[in-house]
Amino acid sequence: MTRPDGRSADQLREISFTPNVAPYAQGSVLVSFGNTKVICACSVEEDVPRWMKQQGVKGGWLTAEYSMLPYSTLERKQRDISKGKIDGRSSEIQRLIGRALRAVVDLKKIGQRTLWIDCDVLQADGGTRTASITGACVAVAIACNRLLSAGKIKDFPLKQLVAAVSSGVYQATPILDLNYPEDKDASVDFNVVMTESGKFVEVQGSGEEAVFSAEEMTAMLGLAHKGIQEIVELQKKAILAADRVENAALLDLAAAFGKGR
């Protein structure tokens, strides 16, 4: 079996994180899984949904929105607003992003606030939902660090990191992190969401007009676990890098202010 881009069966695409790409968000990152690129931003609203107030629910809330920009695919994708409603796929993915992050965020520790996660796909080459979850976690961590530094919260609310990756069966071989050509022709497609401690948050899997064995499922989950362990290490570096970039910018601003005086 030869993969279209020459990777080995258990090899991730090249993954990168560029933090602080949206300066008006509390936390943001451009995440790239190969040619799939998603901007993930976390904005903080000093309020909670009405249903929480009516039901007397303590703490805050976290919710997500997901969209593919019209130019993110080979053929222009029509905006949801032009159709008058969000499409079913986008709705399902943004609920998945929200579930994944709520699994690892202690909502009581963020106070009476809502964390809004926006995931906008700039370029799609397979795995946009998994890239969105992975990037959203980094954006939330950056936002929580800033809330903590500003004294708005007392404890860091992110209990552990969460990441996601795809696995599947392509040309009768279990593989990790499918790009679009592989996803299109895969006989089985899995999306796996896991915490850094190796616990499952969600597993989405199905045969594409095919069936799969218990052995193949075990192999796909094993590949996903290996991939997520590698991704988590990259997430940690990105979160630390965001703090360094921000601190350097503050030092530069202070120096410039001093010269002006």
Buried (B, 14 or more C-beta within 10 A) or exposed (E): EEBEBEBEBBBBBEBBBBBBBBEEBBBBBBBBBBBBBBBBBBBBBEEBBEEBEEEEBEBBBBBBBBBBBEEBBEEEBEEBEEEEEBBEEBBEBBEBBBBBBBBBBBBEBBBBBBBBBBBBBBBBBBBBBBBBBBBBBBBBBBBBBBBBEEEBBEEEBBBEBBBBBBBBBBEEEBBBBBBBBBBEEBBBBBBBBBBBEEEEBBBBBEBBEEEBEEEBBEBBBBBBBBBBEBBBEBBBEBBEBBBEBBEEEEEEEEEEEEEEE
